[in-house]
Amino acid sequence: MSQLLVPRSDASEFRKRFRWMAFAAVLGFLAVLVRLFQLQIVRGGEYAATAHENVIRKVTLPTTRGVVRDAYGKVLASSRTSFNVHIVPGRVMPSARPKKRRGHEDPDTFPHVASVLRLNPDERAKLQARIEEACTTDEDRSPCWRPILVREDLSRDIVAELRQHPKETRGADVSTVPVRYYPGGTLGAHLLGYTREIDAELLGKHRPPGYDQLPQDEKQKLNPLSYEVGDHVGATGIERAWESYLRGQRGWEKRVVDARGRYRTGPDAERLLDAPSRQEPLPGRDLRLTVDADLTSAIEKAMRPHLAGAVVVVEVKTGRLLSLFSKPSFDPNDLSGGGGRDRVREAFSKLVTDPLRPLLDKTVSGAFQPGSTFKPFSALAALEDKIVAPEDRERCDGFLSFGRRVFHCTHVHGRVDMREAISQSCNIYFFKLAESVGMDRIARVATEFGMGQKTGIGVNPESAGRIPTRGWYALRYKGQFRIGFTLNTSIGQGATTVTPVQLALAYAAMANGGTVYTPEVVRAVETSDGAVVQDFPPRVKHKAKINPQNLARVTDALTAVVNDPKGTAYPVRDAALDVAGKTGTAQTGYVLRPGDDPKRAWYFSRDHAWFAAYAPASAPEIAVVVLVEHGGSGPTQAAPVAMQVVRDYQRLAAQRAGKAPAAHPAPKAKP
């Protein structure tokens, strides 16, 4: 019995092991408690948010882009609804999924969907192959469950058919997106511009550095107007220059999704949404322009006989642009993506290969030799420094020999003074004037009237043009300056180039006494209900330092161009119109190259036709500049267009004032 009470030798060893096992269990339990504390208390909010994000998806609600109207309220650019169709491969064609993953499957709706969407056999075969490829794996997040864009900008009858038969078109979803719409089509397209779908490169320009690494809330605070791939942004014209006003602010809405990314609705889904569940989008601001759409439409009609050119109409006393017309034009509806990506690619491929350069805004981006429309500024340079008296006469025999070169005139004018030289456009008079005046004096006066520098219109990329000086030629020709450069400058040839907008503002300054304005195309920023948010008054750039008497002498000569029987524009004058202006025929310097198409060479070798004017001459209201690119003669091609523009301007003004327009008999040409 005593032996039974004696402890065994291995009992103490067992107790030691038990204590170590208990200690290990306690440590493990404590580790679990610490981990649970970390997961549920320390990082509980983070994991809860992650779980919440897996169930709740924040869907962007597109904003409505602002409306652009002309000065009288006519809509020039707005937004319309476009209907796009996406299909989910795994839902529209369950038979394409792996057999082991199918289970209970619905019948394929692809044949009916393809029929409703009017897919041709080739399109149908390509889409079916794409669906089958996407469904090679049937995991929850495989391409089998990612929507595929099939059709853009569907007609309403197709949309109605899809929505009326949801079971037969299961897997095909219709989405609505706002797209830009231009009711006037090609009318004023260069000024209005167009929108484009934003890509990765353009996206980087609109986002601050390090934007992608920021949390969503910080992104929203830093840039509430942040762009996403697929958004549309202004690409050119008003759409681009005023993007920040037009775009508006996107909204968002929270939705419940399942494991396959499908939206769930109903009371159970709504209980999972935390407040606020929706933020309404803010529409963009509307713009009211200074341009007159009816006048621009009349200009388009007047320019129909000509292949290419530009017309600018500006208010003399404000610098507000009433019309900017560039031809040939393009349809911004084709380029803004409303008809789909294929339509955009097709339109661009045609436009970029057109030799008439329809994408170039010739009113502000194109620089051309102004020809004889530049002569009034050469005359002012001579008068300002009292180098030539207005009554001094020079003899024109039709040519002038200078060194080895012969400079020609259009006619033999005999002895002419300054007024006659301007009205009859005598080159020889201005060649002789230039010898005495010099290039730098001419350049100074031209610069005073805003030429050779950007106007600050701020719409499309603007050319500064060029008003050359003696120093410019000396650098370009390495000190080999020739007097012929000065002679060419005096008649607006050689290296002298201007834009139609520059020339229009310069003639407006001559008409108003020397005030050069910064051009204005946006009159006001408005809300959607018409309330004015911001108004833009006229902006004076500077006052030209010109003697009023000298300016009066030149403007009197411009009146003679139209009204004197020997004036170059007299054959197309309208007795009912009070117009002063200057014709111009500018050589282009086109050189025929071997292999050039003779028909194309014939056109491009022709001179540019100009007419710059203001009306009424006695109390100027508007300045008009017409450029007919490769039109030939300014008096016969450009001047009639300008006369028609003035006629239409007065007709529209009379209609809006409630007065009967004055009768305008058709002008008679000289026999």
Backbone hydrogen bonds, N-H to C=O, Kabsch-Sander energy under -0.5 kcal/mol:
donor,donor_aa,acceptor,acceptor_aa,energy
4,L,1,M,-0.5
5,L,1,M,-1.0
6,V,2,S,-0.6
11,A,8,R,-1.0
12,S,8,R,-0.5
14,F,10,D,-1.7
15,R,11,A,-2.3
16,K,12,S,-2.0
17,R,13,E,-1.9
18,F,14,F,-2.5
19,R,15,R,-2.4
20,W,16,K,-2.0
21,M,17,R,-2.4
22,A,18,F,-2.9
23,F,19,R,-2.8
24,A,20,W,-2.4
25,A,21,M,-2.3
26,V,22,A,-2.7
27,L,23,F,-2.4
28,G,24,A,-2.6
29,F,25,A,-2.6
30,L,26,V,-2.8
31,A,27,L,-2.6
32,V,28,G,-2.3
33,L,29,F,-2.5
34,V,30,L,-2.9
35,R,31,A,-2.6
36,L,32,V,-2.9
37,F,33,L,-2.6
38,Q,34,V,-2.6
39,L,35,R,-2.9
40,Q,36,L,-3.0
41,I,37,F,-2.1
42,V,37,F,-2.2
43,R,38,Q,-3.3
47,Y,43,R,-2.4
48,A,44,G,-2.5
49,A,45,G,-2.2
50,T,46,E,-2.1
51,A,47,Y,-2.7
52,H,48,A,-2.4
53,E,49,A,-2.6
54,N,50,T,-1.6
55,V,51,A,-0.8
55,V,52,H,-0.8
56,I,52,H,-3.4
57,R,55,V,-0.5
57,R,255,R,-3.3
59,V,57,R,-0.8
59,V,253,E,-3.4
61,L,251,G,-2.6
65,R,63,T,-0.6
66,G,246,L,-2.7
68,V,77,A,-2.8
69,R,67,V,-0.5
69,R,287,L,-2.8
70,D,74,K,-2.3
71,A,291,V,-2.9
73,G,70,D,-1.8
76,L,68,V,-3.4
77,A,68,V,-1.7
78,S,181,Y,-2.7
80,R,179,V,-2.7
82,S,177,V,-3.0
84,N,82,S,-0.6
84,N,175,S,-2.8
85,V,151,R,-2.5
86,H,173,D,-2.5
87,I,148,I,-2.2
88,V,171,G,-2.2
90,G,144,C,-3.2
91,R,88,V,-1.5
92,V,88,V,-2.4
93,M,89,P,-2.0
96,A,93,M,-1.8
97,R,94,P,-1.7
101,R,98,P,-1.5
102,R,99,K,-1.2
103,G,99,K,-0.7
105,E,103,G,-0.7
109,T,92,V,-1.8
110,F,92,V,-1.5
113,V,109,T,-2.5
114,A,110,F,-3.0
115,S,111,P,-1.7
116,V,112,H,-2.5
117,L,113,V,-2.4
118,R,115,S,-1.0
119,L,114,A,-2.2
124,R,120,N,-2.8
125,A,121,P,-2.2
126,K,122,D,-2.2
127,L,123,E,-2.3
128,Q,124,R,-2.2
129,A,125,A,-2.1
130,R,126,K,-1.8
131,I,127,L,-2.2
132,E,128,Q,-2.4
133,E,129,A,-2.0
134,A,130,R,-2.0
135,C,131,I,-1.6
136,T,133,E,-1.2
137,T,134,A,-0.5
142,S,139,E,-1.7
144,C,134,A,-0.6
145,W,142,S,-2.2
146,R,143,P,-1.2
148,I,87,I,-2.6
150,V,85,V,-2.9
151,R,85,V,-1.3
154,L,83,F,-3.1
159,V,155,S,-1.8
160,A,156,R,-2.4
161,E,157,D,-1.8
162,L,158,I,-2.1
163,R,159,V,-2.2
164,Q,160,A,-1.8
165,H,161,E,-0.9
169,T,165,H,-1.2
170,R,167,K,-1.1
172,A,169,T,-2.0
173,D,86,H,-3.1
173,D,171,G,-0.6
175,S,84,N,-3.0
175,S,173,D,-0.5
177,V,82,S,-2.5
179,V,80,R,-2.8
181,Y,78,S,-3.2
185,G,182,Y,-1.9
187,L,184,G,-1.9
189,A,186,T,-1.7
192,L,188,G,-2.4
193,G,189,A,-3.1
196,R,233,V,-2.6
198,I,231,D,-3.5
203,L,199,D,-2.4
204,G,200,A,-1.7
205,K,201,E,-0.9
206,H,202,L,-1.0
206,H,203,L,-0.6
207,R,203,L,-0.5
207,R,204,G,-0.6
211,Y,208,P,-1.5
213,Q,210,G,-0.6
214,L,211,Y,-1.4
219,K,215,P,-2.4
220,Q,216,Q,-2.1
221,K,217,D,-2.0
222,L,218,E,-2.8
223,N,219,K,-2.5
226,S,223,N,-1.8
230,G,198,I,-1.2
231,D,228,E,-2.4
233,V,196,R,-2.6
235,A,194,Y,-3.0
236,T,194,Y,-1.3
238,I,191,L,-2.6
239,E,192,L,-2.2
239,E,236,T,-0.5
240,R,236,T,-1.1
240,R,237,G,-0.6
241,A,237,G,-2.6
242,W,238,I,-2.4
243,E,240,R,-1.3
245,Y,242,W,-0.8
246,L,242,W,-2.3
247,R,243,E,-2.5
249,Q,282,L,-2.5
251,G,61,L,-2.7
252,W,279,Q,-1.9
253,E,59,V,-2.4
254,K,277,S,-2.8
255,R,57,R,-2.6
256,V,264,R,-0.6
257,V,55,V,-3.0
258,D,262,R,-1.9
261,G,258,D,-1.9
264,R,256,V,-3.1
270,E,266,G,-2.2
271,R,267,P,-1.7
272,L,268,D,-0.6
272,L,269,A,-0.9
273,L,270,E,-1.0
279,Q,252,W,-3.0
282,L,249,Q,-2.6
284,G,64,T,-3.1
285,R,245,Y,-2.9
286,D,526,E,-2.8
287,L,67,V,-2.5
288,R,524,A,-2.7
289,L,69,R,-2.9
289,L,287,L,-0.6
290,T,521,V,-2.2
291,V,521,V,-0.5
292,D,322,L,-3.1
293,A,291,V,-0.6
296,T,292,D,-2.3
297,S,293,A,-2.2
298,A,294,D,-1.9
299,I,295,L,-2.2
300,E,296,T,-2.3
301,K,297,S,-1.7
302,A,298,A,-2.1
303,M,299,I,-1.9
304,R,301,K,-1.1
306,H,303,M,-1.8
309,G,327,K,-2.5
310,A,627,L,-2.4
311,V,325,F,-2.5
312,V,625,V,-2.2
313,V,323,S,-2.2
314,V,623,A,-2.3
315,E,320,R,-3.0
316,V,621,E,-2.7
318,T,315,E,-0.7
319,G,315,E,-2.2
321,L,520,E,-2.6
322,L,313,V,-2.6
322,L,320,R,-0.5
323,S,313,V,-1.6
325,F,311,V,-2.9
327,K,309,G,-2.9
334,D,331,D,-1.6
335,L,331,D,-0.7
336,S,332,P,-1.5
338,G,333,N,-0.6
339,G,333,N,-0.5
340,G,337,G,-1.3
344,V,340,G,-1.5
345,R,341,R,-2.5
346,E,342,D,-2.3
347,A,343,R,-2.2
348,F,344,V,-2.5
349,S,345,R,-2.2
350,K,346,E,-1.4
351,L,347,A,-2.1
352,V,348,F,-2.6
353,T,349,S,-0.5
354,D,351,L,-1.0
357,R,354,D,-1.8
360,L,357,R,-1.2
362,K,360,L,-1.2
364,V,361,D,-0.9
365,S,361,D,-2.9
366,G,361,D,-0.8
368,F,498,V,-2.9
371,G,492,G,-2.3
373,T,370,P,-1.4
374,F,371,G,-1.9
375,K,372,S,-1.5
377,F,374,F,-1.2
378,S,374,F,-1.2
379,A,375,K,-2.4
380,L,376,P,-2.0
381,A,377,F,-1.8
382,A,378,S,-1.6
383,L,379,A,-2.2
384,E,380,L,-2.8
385,D,381,A,-1.3
386,K,383,L,-1.2
387,I,382,A,-2.2
388,V,382,A,-1.1
392,D,389,A,-1.7
394,E,416,V,-2.2
396,C,414,G,-2.4
397,D,395,R,-0.6
397,D,399,F,-0.5
400,L,407,F,-2.5
402,F,405,R,-3.3
405,R,402,F,-1.9
407,F,400,L,-3.2
407,F,405,R,-0.5
409,C,398,G,-2.3
413,H,411,H,-0.8
414,G,396,C,-2.0
416,V,394,E,-2.4
416,V,414,G,-0.5
418,M,390,P,-1.5
419,R,390,P,-0.5
421,A,417,D,-2.6
422,I,418,M,-2.2
423,S,419,R,-2.5
424,Q,420,E,-2.7
425,S,421,A,-0.5
426,C,421,A,-2.3
427,N,425,S,-0.7
430,F,426,C,-1.1
431,F,427,N,-2.2
432,K,428,I,-2.2
433,L,429,Y,-2.1
434,A,430,F,-2.3
435,E,431,F,-1.3
436,S,432,K,-1.0
436,S,433,L,-0.6
437,V,433,L,-2.6
438,G,434,A,-2.2
442,I,438,G,-1.3
443,A,439,M,-2.5
444,R,440,D,-2.0
445,V,441,R,-1.9
446,A,442,I,-2.4
447,T,443,A,-2.3
448,E,444,R,-1.8
449,F,445,V,-1.3
450,G,447,T,-2.0
451,M,446,A,-2.1
453,Q,450,G,-0.7
463,S,364,V,-2.5
466,R,497,T,-2.6
473,Y,469,T,-2.0
474,A,470,R,-2.3
475,L,471,G,-2.0
476,R,472,W,-2.1
477,Y,473,Y,-2.8
478,K,475,L,-0.7
479,G,474,A,-2.9
480,Q,477,Y,-1.6
481,F,479,G,-1.2
485,F,482,R,-1.6
486,T,482,R,-0.6
487,L,483,I,-1.8
488,N,484,G,-2.3
489,T,485,F,-2.0
490,S,486,T,-1.9
491,I,487,L,-0.7
491,I,488,N,-0.9
492,G,489,T,-1.9
493,Q,488,N,-2.7
496,T,493,Q,-1.5
497,T,466,R,-2.4
498,V,368,F,-2.7
501,V,363,T,-2.0
503,L,499,T,-2.3
504,A,500,P,-2.3
505,L,501,V,-2.3
506,A,502,Q,-2.2
507,Y,503,L,-2.4
508,A,504,A,-2.1
509,A,505,L,-2.0
510,M,506,A,-1.9
511,A,507,Y,-1.9
512,N,508,A,-1.9
513,G,509,A,-0.6
514,G,509,A,-3.2
516,V,514,G,-0.6
516,V,542,H,-2.7
517,Y,515,T,-0.6
518,T,539,R,-2.8
520,E,319,G,-1.6
523,R,288,R,-2.3
523,R,521,V,-0.6
524,A,288,R,-1.8
525,V,534,Q,-2.9
526,E,286,D,-3.0
527,T,531,A,-2.5
530,G,527,T,-1.9
533,V,525,V,-3.3
534,Q,525,V,-1.7
536,F,523,R,-2.2
539,R,518,T,-0.5
540,V,538,P,-0.5
541,K,516,V,-2.5
542,H,516,V,-1.6
544,A,514,G,-3.3
544,A,542,H,-0.6
546,I,544,A,-1.9
551,L,547,N,-2.2
552,A,548,P,-2.3
553,R,549,Q,-1.9
554,V,550,N,-1.9
555,T,551,L,-2.5
556,D,552,A,-1.9
557,A,553,R,-1.5
558,L,554,V,-1.9
559,T,555,T,-1.7
560,A,556,D,-1.5
561,V,557,A,-1.3
562,V,558,L,-0.8
562,V,559,T,-0.6
563,N,559,T,-2.3
564,D,560,A,-2.1
567,G,564,D,-2.4
568,T,423,S,-2.3
569,A,561,V,-1.9
570,Y,561,V,-0.6
570,Y,567,G,-1.2
572,V,569,A,-1.2
573,R,570,Y,-1.6
575,A,573,R,-0.5
577,L,574,D,-2.3
579,V,577,L,-0.8
580,A,614,Y,-2.2
581,G,558,L,-1.9
582,K,612,A,-2.9
584,G,610,W,-1.9
586,A,608,H,-2.3
592,L,590,Y,-0.5
596,D,593,R,-2.1
601,A,597,D,-3.1
602,W,598,P,-2.3
603,Y,599,K,-1.4
604,F,600,R,-2.6
605,S,601,A,-1.6
606,R,603,Y,-1.5
608,H,586,A,-2.9
609,A,628,V,-2.4
610,W,584,G,-3.3
611,F,626,V,-1.6
612,A,582,K,-2.4
613,A,624,V,-3.1
614,Y,580,A,-2.7
615,A,622,I,-2.4
617,A,578,D,-1.3
621,E,615,A,-2.6
622,I,615,A,-2.4
623,A,314,V,-2.6
624,V,613,A,-2.9
625,V,312,V,-2.3
626,V,611,F,-2.6
627,L,310,A,-3.1
628,V,609,A,-3.1
629,E,308,A,-1.2
629,E,627,L,-0.8
631,G,628,V,-1.9
632,G,607,D,-2.7
633,S,631,G,-0.8
637,Q,633,S,-1.9
638,A,633,S,-0.6
638,A,634,G,-0.9
639,A,634,G,-2.4
641,V,637,Q,-0.6
642,A,638,A,-2.1
643,M,639,A,-2.4
644,Q,640,P,-1.9
645,V,641,V,-2.2
646,V,642,A,-2.4
647,R,643,M,-2.2
648,D,644,Q,-2.6
649,Y,645,V,-2.4
650,Q,646,V,-2.3
651,R,647,R,-2.0
652,L,648,D,-2.6
653,A,649,Y,-2.3
654,A,650,Q,-2.3
655,Q,651,R,-2.2
656,R,652,L,-2.3
657,A,653,A,-1.5
658,G,655,Q,-1.0
659,K,654,A,-3.0
